């Protein structure tokens, strides 16, 4: 029997990412998700110096947009797109959006695509969101007293600690470095300095998780435009290109009883090969950081260190924007900016774009040319179902 080798994704030649936009985060908001989408759209038009009618593609991600959808947004905002997409994948949504939009640009299905992740956070809204996150959670987890995402990630974190002999203090360098980065970033909601003692003495939440391991729900939006390189040049816009990208979903279900990987290690070698690059070529790393253990998994499975050795890696590798090592989540990530729902799946892409085009809102990382952005999303009980990654590079100035 002949086994066909899995085909690798085609290149993303000719595609540009333009106009990184953040709608400032708020702890709570009485505005609906629609308002944040509208703000993001207006800022995209302004930033790229285009007209709204030029946008003929729209990709959106949101937990709180329902009962509205991407199609109702087109009427609210008087858009007439030729291409639309709704990507309900939480922390994986940003990379999935740029991949889908890039293919649409290459195919001629659209010329300028707005990719937006946005959510609101009303008082008591997060509790309602968790209660209705998925039918699996509602029927199979909550009846046993599962404590929402903190309970699920406490299970994953404890399993990781037991398997790889990791201690709680080994997670501290991630949270501390990101707080340091956030102090210079204008949109971060949490900027209070954090010491190792602050991290270790924080209030216990669930199992091994304490307060500073957990993200703070908030409201806000992240967005960017996807278009051809020729279009970006004609607009005089600085841009970023996609050297390679990939995704895998529901990986290792039969092999890992409790998650210690999510699929990145399956596609990362091919992604690096297509890009002609490796982990050591990355100036910037943006992992999805809803909890430190998930960032560690991404560091390992994307090749920055061997499996089970991320605790040693983060202890010995400076992660701050000014540390001279591997700059990790230069804006502070979700652990210090806050988690604005599905916008959190776009924050890495948007911040990478700013750094790579010399337009950082905090401290500009010197000579940043390449970034790896990874995503993770849709946790049920013992695992997150989505794994994504993209290698981005500064576009030329021709």
C-alpha positions as CSV (number, residue, x, y, z in Angstrom):
1,X,0.0,0.0,0.0
2,X,1.3,3.4,-0.9
3,X,1.1,6.2,1.6
4,X,0.9,9.7,0.2
5,X,3.1,12.3,2.0
6,X,1.0,15.1,3.4
7,X,1.1,18.1,1.1
8,X,2.6,21.3,2.6
9,X,0.7,24.6,2.4
10,X,1.6,26.8,-0.6
11,X,3.6,30.0,0.0
12,X,2.0,33.3,0.9
13,X,3.9,35.2,-1.8
14,X,2.5,38.6,-2.7
15,X,0.4,39.1,0.5
16,X,0.9,42.0,2.9
17,X,-0.4,42.6,6.4
18,X,-1.0,46.3,7.0
19,X,-2.4,48.8,9.6
20,X,-2.2,47.1,13.1
21,X,-4.9,48.6,15.2
22,X,-5.9,48.2,18.9
23,X,-9.2,49.6,20.3
24,X,-8.1,50.5,23.9
25,X,-9.0,47.9,26.5
26,X,-11.5,48.5,29.3
27,X,-12.0,46.3,32.4
28,X,-15.8,46.5,31.9
29,X,-17.9,48.2,29.2
30,X,-21.6,48.8,28.7
31,X,-21.0,48.9,24.9
32,X,-21.7,45.8,22.9
33,X,-19.1,43.9,20.8
34,X,-20.6,45.7,17.8
35,X,-19.3,49.0,19.1
36,X,-15.8,47.6,19.4
37,X,-15.9,46.2,15.9
38,X,-17.1,49.6,14.6
39,X,-14.2,51.4,16.4
40,X,-11.7,49.0,15.0
41,X,-13.1,49.3,11.4
42,X,-12.9,53.1,11.6
43,X,-9.3,53.0,12.9
44,X,-8.3,50.6,10.1
45,X,-9.7,53.0,7.4
46,X,-7.9,55.9,9.1
47,X,-4.6,54.2,9.6
48,X,-4.3,52.8,6.1
49,X,-5.6,56.1,4.5
50,X,-8.3,54.3,2.5
51,X,-12.0,54.7,2.1
52,X,-14.4,52.3,3.8
53,X,-15.7,51.2,0.4
54,X,-12.2,49.9,-0.4
55,X,-12.7,47.1,2.1
56,X,-14.3,44.2,0.2
57,X,-13.5,41.4,2.6
58,X,-14.3,41.0,6.3
59,X,-13.2,38.3,8.8
60,X,-14.3,38.5,12.4
61,X,-13.9,36.7,15.7
62,X,-16.0,37.2,18.8
63,X,-17.6,35.4,21.8
64,X,-20.1,38.2,22.6
65,X,-21.3,39.3,19.1
66,X,-24.2,36.8,19.1
67,X,-27.0,36.9,18.1
68,X,-25.3,39.1,15.5
69,X,-22.7,37.7,13.1
70,X,-20.3,38.8,10.4
71,X,-23.2,39.3,7.9
72,X,-25.2,41.6,10.2
73,X,-22.1,43.7,10.8
74,X,-21.9,44.4,7.0
75,X,-25.3,46.1,7.3
76,X,-24.5,47.9,10.5
77,X,-21.3,49.4,8.9
78,X,-22.6,49.8,5.4
79,X,-20.0,47.4,3.9
80,X,-20.5,45.5,0.7
81,X,-17.9,42.7,0.8
82,X,-17.2,40.0,-1.8
83,X,-15.7,37.8,0.9
84,X,-16.7,37.2,4.5
85,X,-15.5,34.8,7.2
86,X,-16.5,34.2,10.9
87,X,-13.7,32.4,12.9
88,X,-15.0,31.3,16.3
89,X,-11.6,29.9,17.5
90,X,-10.7,32.1,20.4
91,X,-7.0,32.3,20.9
92,X,-6.2,30.7,17.5
93,X,-8.4,33.1,15.6
94,X,-5.8,35.7,14.6
95,X,-3.5,33.4,12.8
96,X,-6.4,31.5,11.2
97,X,-7.8,34.9,10.0
98,X,-4.6,36.0,8.4
99,X,-4.2,32.5,6.7
100,X,-7.8,32.6,5.3
101,X,-7.6,36.2,4.2
102,X,-4.2,35.7,2.6
103,X,-5.6,32.9,0.4
104,X,-8.6,35.1,-0.5
105,X,-6.2,37.8,-1.7
106,X,-4.1,35.3,-3.7
107,X,-7.3,33.9,-5.3
108,X,-8.6,37.3,-6.2
109,X,-11.7,36.9,-4.0
110,X,-11.1,40.2,-2.4
111,X,-8.5,43.1,-2.5
112,X,-8.6,44.6,1.0
113,X,-9.7,42.4,3.9
114,X,-10.3,43.7,7.4
115,X,-9.5,41.0,10.1
116,X,-11.0,42.0,13.5
117,X,-11.2,40.3,16.9
118,X,-13.5,42.1,19.3
119,X,-15.4,41.5,22.5
120,X,-17.2,43.3,25.2
121,X,-17.1,42.5,29.0
122,X,-20.1,43.6,30.9
123,X,-20.4,43.0,34.6
124,X,-21.4,39.4,35.1
125,X,-20.8,38.9,31.4
126,X,-17.8,36.6,31.8
127,X,-19.8,34.3,34.1
128,X,-22.5,34.0,31.5
129,X,-19.9,33.4,28.7
130,X,-18.3,30.6,30.7
131,X,-21.6,29.0,31.4
132,X,-22.5,28.8,27.7
133,X,-19.0,28.2,26.3
134,X,-19.7,24.8,24.8
135,X,-22.2,22.0,25.1
136,X,-19.4,19.7,26.2
137,X,-18.5,22.0,29.1
138,X,-22.1,22.5,30.1
139,X,-23.0,18.8,30.0
140,X,-19.8,17.0,30.9
141,X,-17.7,19.3,33.1
142,X,-19.8,21.7,35.1
143,X,-22.1,19.1,36.7
144,X,-18.9,17.8,38.5
145,X,-18.1,21.3,39.8
146,X,-15.5,22.3,37.2
147,X,-14.4,25.8,38.0
148,X,-14.5,27.3,34.5
149,X,-11.2,28.0,32.7
150,X,-9.2,28.2,36.0
151,X,-10.3,24.7,36.9
152,X,-9.4,23.3,33.5
153,X,-6.0,25.0,33.4
154,X,-5.3,24.0,37.0
155,X,-5.6,20.4,35.8
156,X,-3.4,20.9,32.8
157,X,-0.8,22.9,34.8
158,X,-0.6,20.3,37.6
159,X,-0.2,17.5,35.1
160,X,2.6,19.4,33.3
161,X,4.3,20.0,36.7
162,X,4.1,16.4,37.7
163,X,5.2,15.0,34.4
164,X,8.2,17.3,33.9
165,X,9.1,17.9,37.6
166,X,8.3,21.6,37.3
167,X,7.7,23.8,40.4
168,X,5.3,26.7,40.6
169,X,8.2,29.2,40.8
170,X,9.4,28.0,37.5
171,X,6.5,29.9,35.8
172,X,7.5,33.2,37.4
173,X,9.9,34.4,34.7
174,X,7.1,34.5,32.1
175,X,4.7,36.6,34.2
176,X,7.5,38.9,35.5
177,X,9.0,39.5,32.1
178,X,5.6,40.3,30.6
179,X,4.7,42.7,33.4
180,X,8.0,44.5,32.7
181,X,7.1,44.7,29.0
182,X,3.6,46.0,29.8
183,X,4.8,48.9,31.8
184,X,5.9,50.6,28.5
185,X,2.8,49.6,26.6
186,X,0.0,52.2,26.5
187,X,-2.9,49.8,26.3
188,X,-1.9,47.4,29.1
189,X,-4.4,47.5,31.9
190,X,-2.0,46.0,34.6
191,X,1.3,47.8,35.0
192,X,2.1,47.4,38.7
193,X,5.7,46.1,39.0
194,X,5.9,42.4,39.8
195,X,8.7,40.8,41.8
196,X,9.3,37.1,42.2
197,X,7.8,37.4,45.7
198,X,4.7,39.1,44.4
199,X,4.2,36.2,42.0
200,X,4.7,33.5,44.6
201,X,2.6,35.2,47.3
202,X,-0.4,36.0,45.0
203,X,-3.8,34.7,46.2
204,X,-4.4,31.0,45.4
205,X,-7.1,30.5,42.8
206,X,-7.4,26.8,41.7
207,X,-4.9,24.0,42.4
208,X,-1.4,25.3,41.5
209,X,-2.7,28.5,39.9
210,X,-2.5,31.7,41.8
211,X,-3.8,35.2,40.8
212,X,-0.8,36.2,38.7
213,X,-1.1,33.0,36.6
214,X,-4.5,34.1,35.4
215,X,-5.7,36.6,32.8
216,X,-8.1,39.4,33.6
217,X,-11.2,39.5,31.3
218,X,-11.8,42.9,29.7
219,X,-13.3,44.5,26.6
220,X,-11.5,45.7,23.5
221,X,-10.5,44.9,19.9
222,X,-7.4,44.1,17.8
223,X,-7.4,44.3,14.0
224,X,-5.3,44.5,10.8
225,X,-5.7,44.6,7.0
226,X,-4.7,42.0,4.5
227,X,-4.0,43.0,0.9
228,X,-1.5,42.5,-1.9
229,X,2.1,43.8,-1.5
230,X,1.5,45.9,-4.6
231,X,-1.5,47.6,-3.0
232,X,0.4,48.2,0.2
233,X,3.2,49.8,-1.7
234,X,0.8,52.0,-3.7
235,X,-0.7,53.2,-0.4
236,X,2.8,53.9,1.0
237,X,2.1,51.7,3.9
238,X,4.7,49.8,5.9
239,X,3.8,46.1,5.8
240,X,4.6,42.6,7.0
241,X,4.8,39.4,5.0
242,X,4.0,35.9,5.9
243,X,7.0,33.6,5.5
244,X,5.0,30.5,6.5
245,X,2.0,29.5,8.6
246,X,0.1,26.4,9.6
247,X,-2.5,25.1,12.0
248,X,-3.7,21.8,13.5
249,X,-6.8,21.0,15.5
250,X,-7.7,18.3,18.1
251,X,-4.2,16.8,18.0
252,X,-3.0,13.9,20.2
253,X,-6.5,13.2,21.7
254,X,-5.7,9.5,21.8
255,X,-2.2,9.9,23.0
256,X,-2.2,12.5,25.7
257,X,-4.8,11.8,28.4
258,X,-4.3,15.4,29.7
259,X,-2.7,17.9,27.3
260,X,1.0,18.5,27.2
261,X,1.1,19.6,23.5
262,X,-1.5,20.8,21.1
263,X,-0.1,20.2,17.6
264,X,2.6,22.8,17.1
265,X,5.4,20.1,17.1
266,X,3.6,18.3,14.2
267,X,3.7,21.2,11.8
268,X,6.6,23.4,13.1
269,X,9.4,21.6,11.2
270,X,7.6,22.0,7.9
271,X,6.8,25.6,8.6
272,X,10.4,26.4,9.4
273,X,11.6,24.5,6.2
274,X,9.2,26.5,4.0
275,X,10.3,29.7,5.6
276,X,14.0,28.8,5.2
277,X,14.4,29.8,8.9
278,X,14.6,28.3,12.4
279,X,13.8,29.3,15.9
280,X,17.1,31.0,16.4
281,X,16.3,33.3,13.5
282,X,13.3,34.8,15.4
283,X,13.8,38.2,17.0
284,X,10.3,38.1,18.6
285,X,8.1,35.4,20.0
286,X,4.4,35.9,20.7
287,X,2.7,32.9,22.4
288,X,-0.9,32.8,23.4
289,X,-0.5,33.3,27.2
290,X,-3.8,32.7,28.9
291,X,-1.7,30.8,31.5
292,X,2.1,30.5,31.7
293,X,2.0,26.7,31.2
294,X,0.5,27.2,27.8
295,X,3.3,29.6,26.8
296,X,5.8,27.0,27.9
297,X,4.2,24.3,25.8
298,X,4.5,26.6,22.8
299,X,8.1,27.4,23.4
300,X,8.9,23.7,23.6
301,X,6.8,22.5,20.6
302,X,7.9,25.3,18.4
303,X,11.5,24.3,18.9
304,X,12.9,27.0,21.2
305,X,13.8,24.3,23.7
306,X,13.3,20.6,24.1
307,X,10.1,19.1,25.5
308,X,9.8,19.5,29.3
309,X,12.7,21.9,29.4
310,X,10.9,25.3,29.2
311,X,11.3,26.0,32.9
312,X,15.1,25.9,32.4
313,X,14.8,27.9,29.1
314,X,12.8,30.8,30.7
315,X,15.1,30.9,33.7
316,X,18.2,31.3,31.5
317,X,16.8,33.3,28.6
318,X,15.9,37.0,29.0
319,X,12.3,37.5,27.7
320,X,12.0,41.3,28.1
321,X,12.1,43.9,25.3
322,X,15.4,45.2,26.7
323,X,17.0,42.0,28.0
324,X,19.1,41.0,24.9
325,X,17.5,37.6,24.6
326,X,14.3,36.3,23.0
327,X,11.7,39.1,23.3
328,X,8.5,37.4,24.4
329,X,5.1,39.1,24.2
330,X,6.6,42.6,24.0
331,X,3.3,44.3,24.9
332,X,2.9,42.3,28.1
333,X,0.5,39.8,26.5
334,X,-2.8,38.9,28.1
335,X,-1.3,38.4,31.5
336,X,-0.7,42.1,31.8
337,X,-2.8,43.7,29.0
338,X,-6.0,41.7,29.9
339,X,-7.9,39.2,27.8
340,X,-10.4,41.0,25.6
341,X,-12.2,37.8,24.5
342,X,-11.4,36.8,20.9
343,X,-9.3,39.9,20.5
344,X,-6.7,38.0,22.6
345,X,-6.3,35.7,19.6
346,X,-5.2,38.7,17.5
347,X,-3.0,40.6,20.0
348,X,0.2,38.7,19.0
349,X,-0.3,39.4,15.3
350,X,-1.0,43.1,15.9
351,X,1.9,43.6,18.3
352,X,4.3,41.7,16.0
353,X,3.2,43.9,13.1
354,X,3.9,47.1,15.1
355,X,7.4,45.9,16.1
356,X,8.3,44.7,12.6
357,X,7.3,48.0,11.0
358,X,8.9,50.2,13.7
359,X,5.6,51.5,15.0
360,X,5.6,50.1,18.6
361,X,3.3,51.8,21.1
362,X,5.7,50.8,23.9
363,X,9.4,50.2,23.7
364,X,10.6,49.5,20.1
365,X,12.7,46.4,19.9
366,X,15.9,47.3,18.0
367,X,16.5,45.6,14.6
368,X,13.4,43.4,14.8
369,X,12.9,41.7,11.5
370,X,11.2,38.4,12.2
371,X,8.5,37.2,14.6
372,X,6.8,33.9,15.3
373,X,3.2,34.3,16.5
374,X,1.4,31.2,17.8
375,X,-2.2,30.7,18.8
376,X,-4.1,28.3,21.1
377,X,-7.8,28.1,21.7
378,X,-11.1,26.5,22.6
379,X,-10.5,24.7,25.9
380,X,-13.1,22.2,27.0
381,X,-11.8,20.4,30.0
382,X,-8.5,18.6,29.6
383,X,-7.2,20.4,26.5
384,X,-7.4,23.3,24.1
385,X,-8.4,22.1,20.6
386,X,-6.6,24.6,18.3
387,X,-2.9,25.2,17.6
388,X,-1.7,27.7,15.1
389,X,1.5,29.6,14.2
390,X,2.9,32.0,11.7
391,X,6.3,33.4,10.9
392,X,6.1,37.1,10.0
393,X,8.8,39.3,8.5
394,X,9.3,43.0,7.8
395,X,8.4,43.8,4.2
396,X,10.7,45.7,1.9
397,X,10.5,49.3,1.2
398,X,10.4,49.1,-2.6
